[in-house]
Amino acid sequence: MKAAVLHEIGGIPRYEEFPDPVPGEDEVVIDVRAVAVENVDKAVAAGTHYASQRYVAQLPAIPAFDGIGTLPDGTVVGFGNPRPPYGALAEKTVVAKGSFAPIVEVIDPAIATVLGTAITGMSIKTAGGFVPGETVLVQGATGVAGRLAVKVARLLGAGRIVATGRDDDQLGEVRALGADTVINTAVSDEALAQAYLDARGDGYDVVLDYLWGRPTEILLRALVPKSFAFPKRTRVIQIGESAGGALTLAAESLRTSGVEICGAAKGLDPQTMGEVYGQVVTWARSGKLTFDVETVPLRDIETAWQRTDLRGRRLVVLP
């Protein structure tokens, strides 16, 4: 079969022949139809993600660990967790029985690969306890997940949405998607802190954080009150780290600000995940939630893997 094959940690996958997977006991071979290439896939291939030891410990290997495909009986499924070295970026892969679930066939497989990305936006509700009318700050709103988060927050009834990014043109696009106020983080620390304060209005109720690092450190510092007062509760949901994997957190940032920090997985269990996914599918089928994707054939993986011009579109590979 043809596959995107990684020969070295941090290398670029190459389009070439790879042995067909042979299923073991309680495994099934899946014919791959579409795979979204995300930052986490590149981090795993680069050896910088905690899952790298599992997925690229044996080389050569095929990157990516979820996608859309068909079972031998033709059932269309979403699958995950392929058995290494068989990742998703190939004509076929192999997964354990139970590592796949049927999807709604009326949804284009390329779009179906991105449905899960919208679930991070739903964490304002599952992890943050969001209620309609609240103010949401999306940190890192110009990326694929951030743009979807702005759309999701609007669909859930956010009273006001503040969005951050580093590019004024893309922030203009995010405003068109539903953000009420945008903040460019590519300014001095002092200017950024003031921008957070100027945009907060009555306060940020929920913060979806795809950045961490410098912007979030400045945000948390800016939220420390200047005088004794009863603080407004601000739920910060940590999702990504595109601006840095660590920050310095002053004790007063938690002690007096009303800030509560949790991860996006808070509140999730199989039932809740099913409900959230079902809501995203319903929005997608009705056209209320749209997804921007850039599809490329598997044979172009080497060029596609290195693209930096996607501007909020998700790269989807079609074997």
N, C-alpha and C positions, 0 to 999 in steps of 0.2 A: 504494500500500500504506500501511498504518498503521505508525507508528514513533515511538520516543521521540527527539525532535529537540532537539539542543543548539544554541542560537543565539549564545551568548557563553561565553567561558571563565569558569568558576566559576558559571555559571547552572544552572537546574534544567531538565532535559529535559521537553519538552511532547509530549503525545500528539496527533499530527496527520498529515496526508498527507505522503508523501515519494515522489519518483519511484522506480519499480521499478528494481532493478539490472539492467543489461544485461551479460552475461558477455562478456569479451574472449577472446582466444585463450588456451587452457590455463587457463580459469577455469570455475567452475560456480556456479549459483545454488542456494542452500540455503533450504528452507522451515524457518524457525526454530520449534522446539517448546518450548525452555526455556533460560533464561539466568540464571545466578547473578550477582547484583550484589554485588561485593566492594569492599573499601576501595580497592584499586588502581584500580578503574573510576572511583571518585569522584575519586581523586587525579589521574588522567589528565584527566578532565573539568574539574578545577579548575586545570589547568596546572602542577601542582606535581610531577608525575612525569616522569622522563626520557623516557618514551614519549609524552608529550603532544605533542611536536613532530611525531610521525608521525600520531597518530590524530585530533587536533583542530586541525591546522594549517589545514585548510580548513573553514570554517563556512558554513552549518549542517552539523552532522555528527551521526551516530548513535553513542552511547557503547557501550562493552563490546566485548571482542574475542575472546570464545569462548563456546561454548554447545553445545546439542544440537539437531540438526535432521535433515531427510531430504533425500536426493538426489532428482533427478528420477525415478529408478527406484524410489523408496520406501525405499531403504536408510537405516537410522538410523545417524547418525554423530555423533561429537564433532568440532567444527570450531574453528579458530582463525585469527587473523590476517586478518580481512576486509580487503578493499581500501577504504581511506577514500574518501569519507565514510560508507561503509556499515558500521556497526558491527553488533553482534549484537542490540541491542534493537529489533527490527523483525520484521515478518511474514516478510521475506525478507532475505538478505544474499548477498554474493558473495565467494568465496575462490578462491585458486589451487588447481589440482589438486595433490593431495599435502598440502594443509593440512587434511585431515580423515582420520578413521579410523573404521571400523565399531565400534559398541559392542554390548554384550550386550542384546538387545531385551527380555529379561525384567525388566530394571531400569527402574523408572519414570524417564522423562527428567528430572523434577525432582530426583530423587536422583542421577542420573548427572552432573548439573552440579557436584555437590559432591565427587565422588570424587577429583578432583585435589587438593582441599584437604587430604585425608588424607595425600597424598604428602609434605607437609612434615613430618608426624609420622614418616614412615618414614625421614627423614633422620638420625634417631638411629642407624640402621643403615648407611645408604649413605654418610653423611658422617662419622658419629661412631664407626663400628666397634663399635656396641653389641653386647654379648653378654648372654644371659639371666642374670638375677640382679643386674645392675648397678642403681645408683641414678640416677634421672632427675629433673632439675629442669625443670619447664615454666614459663618466664617468660611470663606473660600467658595463663593457662589458662582465663579466663572467656569469651574470644572463641570464635568458631566453630572456627578452626583449633586453638586451644589445647585446647579440649575434645576435639576429635578426636585430638590428640596424646596426651592422657592415655589415651584408649581404646586407641590404637595401642600405646603403651608397655606397657600391661597385656597386650595380646594377644601382644606380642613377648616377654613374660616378664620384665618389669622386677621386680627384687626389692623396690624401694621407689620411690614416686613422690611428689615434692614439687611443689606447684603454687602459683603466685602470682596475685593479682588485687587489685582495689581495692574489692570489694563483698563483705561477709560472707555475704549471702544467696546470691549466685552462687557463692562459694567453697564453701558448703555443698552446692550442686548438683554442683560439680566433685568434691568428696569422694565423693559418691554414685556418680560415674562411675568411680571407681577410685583417686583420689589418697589417699595415706596421711596426708599432712600438708599443710596449706595455710598460706600466709603472706599477710597483708594488707599491701600495699605503701604504703597511704595512712597511713603513720605517719612519725615523725621519722627522719632519716637514721641516728641512733644506734640507735634501736629496730629499724629494718629490718636494719641490719648484724648486730645481735645475733640477730634472728630467723633470718637465713640461717645463722649459726653454730650456733644451737640445733637447727636442722632437718637439718643436714648428716650427722649420724651419723658413719660412717666416711669420708664425703666424697662429693661429687657426681661421678659418673663422666661423665655426659653432661648438658649443659644445652641445652635447646631455647629459643632466645631470640626471642620475638615482640615484645619491648619496646624493647630498647636504651635509650639515654638514662639518666636518673637511677637507676632500679632496678638496671640492669646495672652501672653505674659503682660503685654501693655494693656489689654482689655481688663484683665483681672486687677491690675494695679489702679486703673482709672475708676473702677467701680467701688474702691474703698471710700467710704463717706468722709467728708471733711469735718464733721461734727457728730456728736452723739445723737442718734436717731434710731427709730425702729426700722431696720432695713427691709427693703422689698425682696421677696424671694426670687432668685434668679437661678434657673436650672441649666447648668452647662453640660451638654452631652458630647463626650469625646468620641470622635469617629475616625478621623484621619490625622496625618502628621506631615502634610506636604511642606510645611514651613519649618519643621524641626521635630525631632523625637523627644525633646526635653525642654523644660522651662524652669525658671526659678519662681517658686510660689511663696510669697511672704505670708506669714501667719495671719496678718491682719486682713489679707485678701479673703480669708474664710471667716475669721472671727467676727468681723463687724459689717461685712458687705451683704450678707444674705445669700451668698453664692453657695450652691450645692453642685458638686461635680460627680458625674457617673458615666459609665460606658454605654454605648448604643445597645448592648445586649441586655441591659436591665429591663426586666418586665417581659422578656420573651420566653415562651415555652412553645411546644408543638402546636397547641391550640391557638395561641395568640398569633404565631407566625402564619398559620393557615388563614386566619381572619384577615391579617394585614395583607397577605399576598392576594387573597380574594378581592379585597378592596382595590388594590392596584390593578388587577386584571379587569375589574368592572369599569374603572376609569379609562383604561386603555381601549377596551372594546367600544365604549361609548364615544371615544374621541376627546374626552375631557382632559386626559393626560397624554401628551404626545412625547415622543422620544426621537432624538436626533442621532442617527447612526451613519457611519461611513463604511460601506461594505467593500471588501476586497477579496479576491480569490486566494486560496491557500498558496498557490504557486508564487504569489507576490509577497510572501511573509517576510522575507529579508528586508525589503524596502519598507513595508508597512510597519514593521516592528520599530523602525527608527524614526517614524514620522513625528513631527512636532507642530504640525499645522492644523490640528483637528478642531481647535477653538470650540470646545464644549460638545463635540460630537464623539460618540463612542465608536471605536474601531471594532468592527465585527468581521470575522474571517469566515468565509464560506468554502468548505472543502469541495 
